[in-house]
Amino acid sequence: MAQSGEMILKLLKEMTFLEAFFLFLMENLAISLLSILFGNVFVRLYPSRRVSILPPPVDSKEVLWVSSTLLLNTAVTLAGLFLWRNGFIVFRNVWGISVLIDVLILFFVMDALMYILHRVAHISWIYPFVHKTHHLYENPRPLTLFVLNPFEALGFGALWLLVLCVYDSSWIGMSIYLILNVVFGTLGHLGVEPFSDFWIRIPVLRLFATSTFHAQHHIRPSYNFGFYTLIWDRLFRTLSPDYEEYFGKISLEREEEKKYFLRNSGK
């Protein structure tokens, strides 16, 4: 295992930046496609557990935002390679319990920092330039995860690189965290709730973010700012007061939305 890690790191150190760009572009494209593919599988599996009304057909602007995010995520990955080659980011080639510790540290530190960044993005004079784009698509689907304003995509990327500059993680711990990041992001934008109502009654599991949790944020932007957990929303009292009441259901704000949903769901 350790030898495999050394081979990967050696390959990344020796390839040109042009080669790295195409490698990272293919990597980010594969991640995006897998996220959308598996997300839509869950959408088909749980049609009766919708937590937001059916979104309209995908439009050209949506595709352009997704394409922009793909290129910017590639640029952030390339910037990470540059920082690593110049000693600003250091990866430990280790296995065992230290990998689990790395995953937990990255998971909860990024959860806290992204909660803060998300709150900042909703400040009235910042919101139109940074975060409004994502909320234009208030009825999420798996594709919505990648609909980001360039400033927002670069902001999250810069935050991630800053954490890596400060904390020397194992490369496998970092990789596992990035997988979890995509899983939680996909889960939050399904538009359906794959977890049963029993989920919110289990002491530990109820602290983790769900599709219902983020769908409610799209409907009521003043609540539910967390990414992976509900810890910070509970602590700072920004958790939607009807989160549990409407878990696995559509939290309808307007009667016309209800009519739209019923008409388009064939009920």
C-alpha positions as CSV (number, residue, x, y, z in Angstrom):
1,M,0.0,0.0,0.0
2,A,2.7,2.5,1.0
3,Q,4.7,1.7,-2.2
4,S,1.6,2.4,-4.3
5,G,1.3,5.8,-2.6
6,E,4.9,6.5,-3.3
7,M,4.4,5.7,-7.0
8,I,1.4,8.0,-7.2
9,L,3.2,10.8,-5.6
10,K,6.2,10.3,-7.8
11,L,4.0,10.4,-10.9
12,L,2.4,13.6,-9.8
13,K,5.8,15.2,-9.1
14,E,7.2,14.3,-12.5
15,M,4.4,15.1,-14.9
16,T,4.2,18.5,-16.6
17,F,1.5,21.0,-15.6
18,L,-0.1,20.5,-19.0
19,E,-0.3,16.7,-18.4
20,A,-1.6,17.4,-14.9
21,F,-4.3,19.7,-16.2
22,F,-5.7,17.1,-18.5
23,L,-5.4,14.4,-15.8
24,F,-7.2,16.6,-13.3
25,L,-9.8,17.6,-15.8
26,M,-10.7,14.0,-16.5
27,E,-10.7,13.3,-12.8
28,N,-13.1,16.1,-12.0
29,L,-15.3,15.2,-15.0
30,A,-15.5,11.6,-13.8
31,I,-16.4,12.7,-10.3
32,S,-19.1,15.0,-11.6
33,L,-20.6,12.4,-13.9
34,L,-20.6,9.7,-11.2
35,S,-22.2,12.1,-8.7
36,I,-24.9,13.0,-11.2
37,L,-25.4,9.3,-12.2
38,F,-25.7,7.9,-8.7
39,G,-27.8,10.9,-7.6
40,N,-30.3,10.2,-10.4
41,V,-30.4,6.6,-9.4
42,F,-31.6,7.6,-5.9
43,V,-34.1,10.1,-7.4
44,R,-35.7,7.2,-9.3
45,L,-35.6,4.8,-6.3
46,Y,-37.4,7.3,-4.0
47,P,-40.0,9.2,-6.0
48,S,-42.5,9.2,-3.1
49,R,-40.0,10.8,-0.8
50,R,-39.6,14.2,-2.6
51,V,-38.4,17.0,-0.4
52,S,-38.7,19.7,-3.1
53,I,-40.9,20.2,-6.0
54,L,-39.9,18.8,-9.4
55,P,-37.3,21.1,-11.1
56,P,-37.9,22.3,-14.6
57,P,-35.9,20.8,-17.5
58,V,-32.2,21.5,-17.5
59,D,-31.4,24.8,-19.4
60,S,-28.3,26.0,-21.2
61,K,-27.3,28.4,-18.4
62,E,-27.3,25.5,-15.9
63,V,-25.0,23.5,-18.2
64,L,-22.7,26.5,-18.5
65,W,-22.5,27.0,-14.7
66,V,-21.7,23.3,-14.3
67,S,-19.0,23.5,-17.0
68,S,-17.5,26.6,-15.3
69,T,-17.4,24.8,-12.0
70,L,-15.7,21.8,-13.7
71,L,-12.9,24.0,-15.1
72,L,-12.5,25.9,-11.8
73,N,-12.3,22.7,-9.8
74,T,-9.6,21.5,-12.2
75,A,-7.7,24.8,-11.7
76,V,-8.0,24.5,-7.9
77,T,-6.6,20.9,-8.1
78,L,-3.7,22.2,-10.3
79,A,-3.0,25.0,-7.8
80,G,-2.9,22.3,-5.1
81,L,-0.3,20.4,-7.1
82,F,1.8,23.6,-7.4
83,L,1.6,24.2,-3.7
84,W,2.6,20.6,-2.9
85,R,5.5,20.7,-5.3
86,N,6.8,23.9,-3.6
87,G,6.5,22.6,-0.1
88,F,3.4,24.6,1.0
89,I,1.3,21.4,1.2
90,V,2.8,18.2,2.7
91,F,1.3,14.7,2.5
92,R,2.2,11.9,4.8
93,N,2.5,8.5,3.2
94,V,1.1,6.5,6.1
95,W,-1.7,4.1,6.8
96,G,-3.6,2.8,9.9
97,I,-5.3,4.8,12.7
98,S,-3.6,8.0,11.6
99,V,-5.6,7.9,8.4
100,L,-8.9,7.8,10.3
101,I,-7.7,10.7,12.5
102,D,-6.9,12.7,9.3
103,V,-10.3,12.0,7.9
104,L,-12.1,13.1,11.1
105,I,-10.0,16.3,11.4
106,L,-10.5,17.3,7.8
107,F,-14.2,16.4,7.9
108,F,-15.1,18.4,11.0
109,V,-12.7,21.3,10.4
110,M,-14.1,21.8,6.9
111,D,-17.6,21.4,8.1
112,A,-17.1,24.3,10.6
113,L,-15.2,26.5,8.1
114,M,-17.8,25.9,5.3
115,Y,-20.6,26.7,7.7
116,I,-18.9,30.1,8.4
117,L,-18.2,30.7,4.7
118,H,-21.8,29.8,3.8
119,R,-23.1,32.3,6.4
120,V,-20.8,35.0,5.0
121,A,-22.1,34.2,1.4
122,H,-25.6,35.0,2.6
123,I,-24.6,38.5,3.8
124,S,-26.9,40.9,1.8
125,W,-24.2,42.8,-0.1
126,I,-22.1,39.6,-0.8
127,Y,-25.0,37.3,-1.7
128,P,-25.7,38.7,-5.2
129,F,-22.1,38.4,-6.3
130,V,-21.2,35.0,-4.8
131,H,-24.1,32.8,-3.8
132,K,-27.3,33.9,-5.6
133,T,-26.5,31.8,-8.7
134,H,-26.8,28.6,-6.7
135,H,-30.2,29.7,-5.3
136,L,-31.6,30.5,-8.7
137,Y,-32.1,26.7,-8.8
138,E,-34.2,26.4,-5.7
139,N,-35.5,23.0,-6.5
140,P,-32.4,20.9,-6.4
141,R,-31.4,17.9,-8.5
142,P,-28.0,16.1,-8.6
143,L,-26.7,18.5,-11.2
144,T,-27.4,21.5,-8.9
145,L,-24.4,20.5,-6.8
146,F,-22.2,21.9,-9.5
147,V,-24.1,25.0,-10.3
148,L,-21.9,27.6,-8.6
149,N,-20.8,31.2,-9.3
150,P,-17.1,31.2,-10.1
151,F,-16.4,33.3,-7.0
152,E,-18.1,30.7,-4.9
153,A,-16.3,27.8,-6.5
154,L,-12.9,29.5,-6.1
155,G,-13.8,30.5,-2.5
156,F,-14.5,26.9,-1.5
157,G,-11.4,25.8,-3.4
158,A,-9.2,28.4,-1.7
159,L,-10.5,27.4,1.7
160,W,-9.7,23.7,1.0
161,L,-6.1,24.6,-0.1
162,L,-5.6,26.8,3.0
163,V,-6.6,23.9,5.3
164,L,-4.1,21.6,3.5
165,C,-1.4,24.2,3.8
166,V,-2.0,24.4,7.6
167,Y,-2.6,20.7,8.3
168,D,-0.3,17.9,7.0
169,S,-2.7,15.1,6.1
170,S,-2.0,11.7,4.8
171,W,-2.7,11.5,1.1
172,I,-5.1,8.6,1.7
173,G,-6.9,10.5,4.5
174,M,-7.3,13.5,2.2
175,S,-8.7,11.2,-0.6
176,I,-11.2,9.6,1.7
177,Y,-12.4,13.0,2.9
178,L,-12.8,14.2,-0.7
179,I,-15.0,11.1,-1.4
180,L,-17.1,12.0,1.6
181,N,-17.4,15.6,0.4
182,V,-18.9,14.4,-2.9
183,V,-21.2,11.9,-1.2
184,F,-22.6,14.6,1.1
185,G,-22.9,17.1,-1.7
186,T,-24.7,14.7,-3.9
187,L,-27.0,13.7,-1.0
188,G,-27.9,17.3,-0.3
189,H,-29.0,17.9,-3.8
190,L,-31.1,14.8,-4.6
191,G,-34.5,16.5,-4.1
192,V,-35.6,13.2,-2.5
193,E,-35.0,11.8,0.9
194,P,-33.5,8.2,0.8
195,F,-33.3,7.9,4.6
196,S,-36.3,6.7,6.6
197,D,-38.0,8.8,9.3
198,F,-36.2,6.7,11.8
199,W,-32.9,8.4,10.8
200,I,-33.7,11.6,12.8
201,R,-34.4,9.5,16.0
202,I,-31.0,7.9,16.1
203,P,-28.8,10.0,18.5
204,V,-25.6,10.1,16.4
205,L,-27.0,9.8,12.8
206,R,-29.4,12.6,13.4
207,L,-26.5,15.0,13.6
208,F,-25.5,14.4,10.0
209,A,-26.9,16.4,7.1
210,T,-29.6,14.9,4.8
211,S,-31.3,15.7,1.6
212,T,-34.2,17.2,3.5
213,F,-31.9,19.4,5.5
214,H,-30.4,21.1,2.4
215,A,-33.6,21.1,0.4
216,Q,-35.1,23.2,3.2
217,H,-32.2,25.6,2.9
218,H,-33.1,26.2,-0.8
219,I,-36.7,26.9,0.3
220,R,-35.8,29.0,3.4
221,P,-32.3,30.4,2.9
222,S,-32.1,31.8,6.5
223,Y,-31.8,28.2,7.9
224,N,-29.6,25.1,7.5
225,F,-26.2,26.4,6.5
226,G,-24.3,23.3,7.4
227,F,-22.6,21.0,4.9
228,Y,-21.9,17.7,6.6
229,T,-23.5,18.0,10.0
230,L,-26.2,19.9,11.9
231,I,-23.9,20.7,14.7
232,W,-23.2,24.3,13.9
233,D,-26.8,25.0,13.0
234,R,-28.0,23.6,16.3
235,L,-25.3,25.5,18.2
236,F,-26.0,28.9,16.5
237,R,-29.8,28.3,16.3
238,T,-30.0,28.4,12.5
239,L,-31.6,24.9,12.1
240,S,-35.0,25.1,10.5
241,P,-37.6,24.8,13.2
242,D,-39.7,22.4,11.1
243,Y,-36.7,20.2,9.9
244,E,-37.9,17.1,11.8
245,E,-41.6,17.8,11.1
246,Y,-41.1,17.9,7.4
247,F,-38.3,15.3,7.2
248,G,-38.9,13.3,4.0
249,K,-41.7,15.6,2.9
250,I,-42.0,18.8,0.9
251,S,-41.9,21.9,3.1
252,L,-44.3,24.0,1.0
253,E,-44.2,27.8,1.4
254,R,-46.8,28.7,-1.1
255,E,-50.0,27.0,-2.2
256,E,-49.2,27.5,-5.9
257,E,-46.0,25.4,-5.4
258,K,-48.2,22.6,-4.0
259,K,-50.4,22.7,-7.1
260,Y,-47.4,22.7,-9.4
261,F,-45.9,19.7,-7.6
262,L,-49.2,17.8,-7.7
263,R,-49.7,18.5,-11.4
264,N,-46.1,17.5,-12.4
265,S,-45.9,14.4,-10.2
266,G,-48.9,12.8,-11.8
267,K,-51.0,12.6,-8.6
